[in-house]
Amino acid sequence: MDDLSPQEWLVAPNPDNPALTREVQGVDHTGAAVATRVPVERPLTLFLNGQEIVTMMTIGDRPECLAVGYLLNQNMLARTDVIDRIEVDPELDVVVVRTPARTNYEEKLRRRTLTSGCAQGTLFGNMLERFEDIALDPDAELRTSWLYALSRKINQRPSLYLTAGAIHGCVLCERDVPLVYMEDVGRHNAIDKIAGWMHLNGVGPRGKLFYTTGRLTSEMVIKCVQMEIPILISRSGFTAWGVELAQQAGLTLIGRAKGRRFVCVSGAQRIRFDADPNERVAEGANRKGAREEE
C-alpha cells in the first residue's frame, strides 16, 4: 500500500433526497397520531442488449451502478467486457446495458436460485461459477484500529437508515477510510451498486475492505469473493453456508462488529491487533445501533 491517504466518502447516502423516502401517517404505542418517513420501493427492469434479465425492487438511485454490478456478480458480464452505453428510462423503470458483443443467457435464466436476501435476491445459473478460481490477496491486512474507526464513522454517517430505517447499507473501504457507501432495500442491491461503481470508475480491489450492515449469507460471501475483496465485515451475524464458503475461499469474515467487539470465523491471519479492545469510545446517540436498541 502506498502512503497516499484515500479520500473519504467519494459516494455517500443522500437522506435528503425526496425521491428516496415518503411520509406516511400512523399512530404510536400510546395511540397518538404520528408521521414517519419510510423508504420507497420501485421496480427496475434490467435488459442486457435486447434480452430482459430481471426486475429488481430498489429505492431507485444509481441505476447504472446497480445494473452493471448485478451483471458482473451474475457472471453475465466479465471485467474485460466493453460496455457501449447504459440507457435509463425513469418513466418506464427500465435500464438497458449495451455491449458490442452478442449475449444470450436464456439457459442461465432458466436456472435460478432465490436467495435469503430481503427484497428477494436472485442468483442465476451456477452460483459458484468462477468462485473456486479466484485467489484472494493473502497479504491483505485488517488492523483492529481501522475496524473500530470504520464502525464509528459509518454508524454516525447521515443515511437513509437513520432517517427512515428498513434499509441496508454496504461500504467500500480502504484502511480506516470509508470510500463508497450505498444503500438499498436489499443488501444484494447495495453490494451490486458498489461492484458497478468500481467497474465504471476503474477502481480495483487491491487494499480494499468491505463493510455491510446485513447478515453474512452465502450470497454476500460469493459476491464479495467475485469482487476479489479479501475482507468482509458486518454488524450482523453469519449463516453456516456463508462461513463455509468464506473458509473455502480464504476470505476474512468478521461479524457481530459492534463497538469494539467482533467475531472472526475465517481468515483471522489477516488481522493485526493494534488497538486496545477495552478502551471505551463514545459513539454518540446519532448512530445505527441506537435504532436497533430502541
Secondary structure, DSSP 4 states (H G I P E B T S, - for coil): --SPPPPS-SB---TT-TTTEEEEEEE-TTS-EEEEEEE--EEEEEEETTEEEEEEEE--S-HHHHHHHHHHHTTSS-TT----EEEEETTTTEEEEE-SS----HHHHHSEEE-SSTTT-EEES-TTTTGGG----TT--EEHHHHHHHHHHHHHS--HHHHH-S-EEEEEEETTEEEEEEEESSHHHHHHHHHHHHHHTT--STTEEEEESS-B-HHHHHHHHHTT--EEEESS-B-HHHHHHHHHHT-EEEEEEETTEEEEEE-GGGEE--S-TT------SSSHHHHHH-
